[in-house]
Amino acid sequence: MKMLKNKSGQAVFIGIMMFIMVFITLVQFIQPIKEVIVDSRSSSNLDCANSSISFGRRSTCVIVDSSLFYFFGTGLAAAAALLGGRFIFEKVRS
């Protein structure tokens, strides 16, 4: 219970809770984004499996393939920055 009375402990606890909340939200968005990627790559849309498509379509396929990684990575980086920022600003204030 001492941690809950300490303001620094509260900041750490709230930061960890925010990180977990953002992580759970990101994990929930993985499946819908994956479905959009699979639908975009299908033969009726971009036709990424075809070896004779133009350079522009190949580039679009690469961007669509990496979008899930970038979405998840950006979300985790934002959550880590929020948590790290709280630690840094708590150290600066005291």
URGI-V351491 format. One record per residue. RES is the residue in one small letter. D_CENTER is the distance of its C-alpha to the mean C-alpha in Angstrom with 1 decimal. Layout:
res->RES d_center->D_CENTER
res->RES d_center->D_CENTER
This chain:
res->m d_center->33.0
res->k d_center->33.6
res->m d_center->29.9
res->l d_center->29.5
res->k d_center->32.3
res->n d_center->31.0
res->k d_center->28.8
res->s d_center->26.9
res->g d_center->26.3
res->q d_center->25.1
res->a d_center->22.6
res->v d_center->21.2
res->f d_center->21.2
res->i d_center->19.5
res->g d_center->16.8
res->i d_center->16.2
res->m d_center->16.3
res->m d_center->13.7
res->f d_center->11.3
res->i d_center->12.2
res->m d_center->11.9
res->v d_center->8.3
res->f d_center->7.7
res->i d_center->10.1
res->t d_center->8.9
res->l d_center->5.7
res->v d_center->8.3
res->q d_center->10.7
res->f d_center->9.1
res->i d_center->9.2
res->q d_center->13.0
res->p d_center->13.6
res->i d_center->11.5
res->k d_center->13.3
res->e d_center->16.5
res->v d_center->16.2
res->i d_center->15.8
res->v d_center->18.8
res->d d_center->20.7
res->s d_center->20.2
res->r d_center->21.4
res->s d_center->24.4
res->s d_center->27.9
res->s d_center->28.5
res->n d_center->25.8
res->l d_center->24.8
res->d d_center->26.7
res->c d_center->24.6
res->a d_center->26.9
res->n d_center->29.9
res->s d_center->31.0
res->s d_center->33.0
res->i d_center->30.4
res->s d_center->30.4
res->f d_center->28.4
res->g d_center->26.5
res->r d_center->25.4
res->r d_center->24.5
res->s d_center->22.3
res->t d_center->20.6
res->c d_center->20.1
res->v d_center->18.4
res->i d_center->16.0
res->v d_center->15.4
res->d d_center->15.0
res->s d_center->12.3
res->s d_center->10.2
res->l d_center->8.3
res->f d_center->7.7
res->y d_center->6.9
res->f d_center->4.5
res->f d_center->2.6
res->g d_center->4.3
res->t d_center->4.3
res->g d_center->2.7
res->l d_center->4.7
res->a d_center->7.0
res->a d_center->7.7
res->a d_center->8.5
res->a d_center->10.5
res->a d_center->12.2
res->l d_center->13.1
res->l d_center->14.6
res->g d_center->16.2
res->g d_center->17.6
res->r d_center->19.2
res->f d_center->20.9
res->i d_center->22.1
res->f d_center->23.4
res->e d_center->25.2
res->k d_center->26.9
res->v d_center->27.9
res->r d_center->29.4
res->s d_center->31.5
